[in-house]
Amino acid sequence: MLSSAVIVFREVLEAALIISILMAATCGLPGRTRWICAGLFAGLSGACIVALFARSITGAFEGTGQEIMNAAILFTAVLMLAWHNIWMSHHAKELVAHLKNVSAKITDGTLPLYFLTVASGMAVLREGSEVVLFMYSVAASGSSTTSMLSGSLIGVAAGVLVGRLIYSGLLRIPASRLFQITGWMILLLAAGLAASAAGYLIQAGILPYEPPLWNSGSLLSEKSVVGQLLHILVGYQERPTAIHLAFYLGTLGIILAGMQWVHRRSQNRFQSA
């Protein structure tokens, strides 16, 4: 039961963290809850489909189907989060004004809210799929179904509770700094997800295996509570390879460059107006 609770809590917390940041970063936008809930429903539906085809997925592509699927989901989430940050670098001032006056309308460049459905849906689908496949492997090993389900329910409840606390904490940040802080959080999240996706491609044999650049496990184990939180928040890995580092830094650089480019264009338009 304990192992099920810990694994499910970790996966639910990862999804809850991404959704909490998206909710806080778009606070005040009309309809954002409906679109995010649609993403949650779509992600859960996808996880249920994964459950139906768990045996086929785990055996696909010569046994690497799960890794390839996880990598594809993670890269899609990275694209959505990158889009969010680049868009916000241009429209953050409009959203701050909207927070100060809820009745104010954002008439130009309104955020395409369907990106919230995709980002939240990908988060839930990825973590839900991992939970489903983990439960499938536990059930196949002969563990007690009652114990497994009890631990899973505890993990879900704890993950949702912590996610709610994170969301409440983000809302206490002054509006003038909210988007700056959540923007950096999303930036680090996206970089960490890209590095994790690279790890799945290495496991699948699509990217070459390389020895780790260092091992910081003696200082901070990735399996510890702090290590797990840092892995979720900033993509911490105790044994990263050059490929992990390249995907992490490359994602950071590309998103930052896009944000700066959009910000400069916005300033030039304002000066020429």
N, C-alpha and C positions, 0 to 999 in steps of 0.2 A: 504493500500500500504506500509506503513512504517513497519508494522510487517513482511510482506513478504520480504521486502528488508533486514531487520535485520537478520531474520532467514537464508535466502539464503546466505547472506554475510558471516555469521558465518560458515556455512557448506562448502562453496566454499573456505574460507580462511583456514580451517582445511586441506582440500585436497591439496590446493596450497602450504601450508607450508611444508607438507611431500614431495611433488614433488620437491619443490625448494631445499630442503636439499638433496634429492637424486641426483638432477641435479648438485648441487655444489660439493657434495662428490665424484661424479664420473666424474668430469670435466676432459676432456682429453682422456677419454676412447672412442675409435672408435665405432660407432654404438649405443651409449647409448641413443641418442635422438630418434632413430627409435624404440627402445624397450620401452622406456617410453611412446612415442606416441601410441604404440600398447596397452599399459596398459590403457591409457586414453580412447581409443576407446572401449576397452573391458569393462571398468568400465561404460562408458556412455551407452553401449549396454545393460549391466546388469540392469542399472537404468531404461531403457526403458521397459525391461521385467517386472521389479517390478511394473512399472506404469500400465502395462496391467493386472497384477494380484493383484493390490493393495487391492481390497476388500477381496480376498481370503486370502492374507497374514495377514492382520490385524485381521482376524477372526480365523486363524489357531491356533492349540494347545490351545484351549479354550481361545482365545483372546491374547495369548502371542507370536504369530508368529513373529511379528516385533522385539521384544526384543531378541528372540533366534537367528534370522537372523543377527541382529546387533552384537550380542556377537560373533557369528561364524566368521563374517567378521573381527571384531577387533582382535580376536586371530590369525587369519591367517596373518594379517598385522604385529602383534607383532613378529611372527615367522620369517617373511621376514626381518624385521628391525634388529632382533637379529642376523640373519645369516649375514647380511651386516656388522654389527659391529665386529663380531668375525672374519669374513674374512679380514676386513680392518686391524685388529690388527696384521695380518701376512704380508699383502701385501701393507701397506701404503707407505713404502719406495719406492717400485717399481712405485707407482702412482705419487709420488712426482717427481721422476726422469723423468717420462713420461711428466709431466707438463713442466719441464724445457727444454725438447727436444721432441717436438711433434712427430717427425719422429721416435723416439725410439720405439721399439716394446717390449711389455711385453710377454715374451715367456713362462715363468713358472707360473702355477697357475692363469691363466687369469680369471678374475671375470666372473662367469656365468651370462651373461647379462639378461637372462630370468627372474632373480629375480626382476629386475627393472620393468618388465611388471606386475608381480604379485603384488609387493608392491604398485606401482602407481595405478594399476587397482583396488586393494582392497580399497585404499583410496577414489578413485572416486566413486566406487560402493557403499561404505558405506554412504558417504555424499550425493551422488545422490539419493540413496534410501530414506534417511531421508527427503530430499527435496521433493521427489515425494509423500511420504506418508503425509508430512505436507500439501502440496498443495491439496492432496485428501481430507484431513480433513477440510481444509479451504473452498474448493469448496462445500463440503457436508453441511457446515454450512450456505450456501446461500450467501457468500460474492461475491462481484463483480469480475467477471473473468478478466475484463480489468485492474482493480486496482491490482489484484493479479499478473498478468503477468508483469505489469509495475514495480512493486516493485521487482519481481524476477529478471528482467533484470538489474535493478540498482544494486541489490545484487551481481549478477554474475560479472558484470563489476568491481565493487569495490573490490571484492575478488581476481579476477585475477590481478588487478593492484597492490594491496598490495603484493600478492605473487611474482610478478615480481620484485618489489622493494626489497623484502627480498632476492631473488636470486641474484640481482645485488650487494647487500651489502655483501653477502657471498663471492662473487668472488673477492672482494677487500681485503680479508684476505690473507696474505702471504701464499704461497703454503706449506711452512714448517709447518704451524700451522692449515691449513684448515681442514685436516682430523681429527686432534685432537678435534677441536671445533665442527665440524659437527658430529663427533662420540658421543660426550657428548650430543648434541642436540637430536640425534636419540635415544640414550639411555634413556633420560628423556621422549621423545615422546612415546617410546615403553612401558615404565612403566605406563605412564598416560593412554595409550590405554588399557592396561591390567586391570587397575583399573576401567575404564569405562565399559569394558566388564563384569567385576564382577558385576557392578551396574545393567546392563541389566539382568544378571542371577538372581539377587535378585528380580528385578521387575517381572520376569517370574515365581518366586517361586521355582526355581531350587536350589538356595542358600538361607539359612535362613535370615530373616530380623533381623537386630540388631540395637539398638539405636546408634546414632552417638557418636563418641568419644569426639568431641568438635564441637562448632559452632563459626566460625570466620567471620560470615556474617556481624557482626557489625563493624569489622575492615576492611574487604575487601569482598564486595559482589561478588559472582560468576557471577551475572548478569551485573556487571559494565564492562566498557570497559577494564580496567586493569585486572579484574577478568577473563573475557573471554579470553584475550590473555594468561594469566598465565595458564588457564585451557587447552588451545590448546598446549602451549609450554611445560609445565611441569606437566600437569594433576592436577592442583589445584582444590580442592573441599572444599567448606566451611563447609560441614557436612559429613566428611568421617566416615565410620564405620570400625570396626576391619578387616572386610573382604576386603574392599577397600585398607586399609593400607597393609594387608598381600600380596595381589596381586601386589601392587606397589613395595614394598620392595623385594618381592620374585623375581619379574622380573628383578629388578636392580641387585640383587645378582647373579642370574643365568647367565645373560649376562656378567656381570663383571668377574665372575669365568671362563666363556668360553673364554673371551678375554685374560685373564691372562694365561690360560692353553695353548692356541695357541701361545701366545707371548713367553712363556718359551720354547715350543717345537722349535720355530723358532730360538731362541738364541742357544739352544743346538745343533741344526743342523749346525748353522754357526760356532760354536766353534769346532765341531768335523770335519768340512770340511778342 
